[in-house]
Amino acid sequence: MSADETGLGATIRSWRNRLSPAAVGLPARHSRRTSGLRREELAELAGLSVDYIVRLEQGRSTTPSAQVAGALARALHLNRAERDHLYQLAGLRAPDDGTITDHIPPGMQRVIQRLGETPVAVFAADWRLLWWNRSWASLLGDPATIPPDDRSLVRARFPVASDRGQLATWPVTERDPQASDRAIVADLRRASARYPNDPRLTRLLRRTTDGNPRFAQLWQEGAVATHSEDRKTVRHPTVGNITVDCDILTDSDTDLKVVVYTAEPGTEDATKLDLTRVTGTIDAPSGSA
């Protein structure tokens, strides 16, 4: 078998062709010439341009960055072995088991896609935002305009002077902001024990401890805990204040965090939450999540 059949471009194409739109939560469309994903659909799921997908598959681009490789692995629902093979074909070192993963396993992807129109997002162990659905963007503002490095709940909650931008959200208030801050810091301390050699987490902790006195104070307290739940009020620019429950489900193997916003059925807040999906996604200003 030739390199043209086993190389990066051919492998991405074969993975794309085996994945149905329904498997990734896309609506079924008539008059499809293939049962797999179209290049346009893969580009949308991975947050890449269609032209770049074409260049990858045609072998005109052979050295994607680790960030792009991770986005493709998530969009293509690759398992860990397949993800590592993608990195190898791209000339990259696959993420070590001892480092924080940005890879969302296929099973988790299927679960979050079955949550329908519920606002949901996935964060890594260091609280970097990895994935969100359209309902999340409609409720909190679209993070797509924010550079990936700035999609950090920690950087949003504990900014430093050198920050260029923050995780995009509408203004949000919590029932107990102090408890929420403590839970985030305590959760990071737990992550630092599990991933002591992760360079991204190390950089985040160093810059935030040095640059944000509030974070430094909470870090010195040494609490260890997990971030679980909270009640928040979102000041949406179109429908007004919406009070929602925020539940956080953490995968014990990867420390990925699935964050879900819901409102009690039959309430005014539930009606407003539905209205945000009608008004659609709007670019959001910087703020805390």
Secondary structure, DSSP 8 states (H G I E B T S, - for coil): --HHHHSHHHHHHHHHHH--GGGGT----SS-S-SS--HHHHHHHHT--HHHHHHHHTTS-----HHHHHHHHHHTT--HHHHHHHHHHTT-----TTS------HHHHHHHHTTTTS-EEEE-TT-BEEEE-HHHHHHH-BGGGS-GGG-BHHHHHS--TT-----B---EEES-HHHHHHHHHHHHHHHHHH-TT-HHHHHHHHHHHHH-HHHHHHHHHT------EEEEEEEETTTEEEEEEEEEEE-TTT--EEEEEE--TTSHHHHHHHHHHHH---B--B---
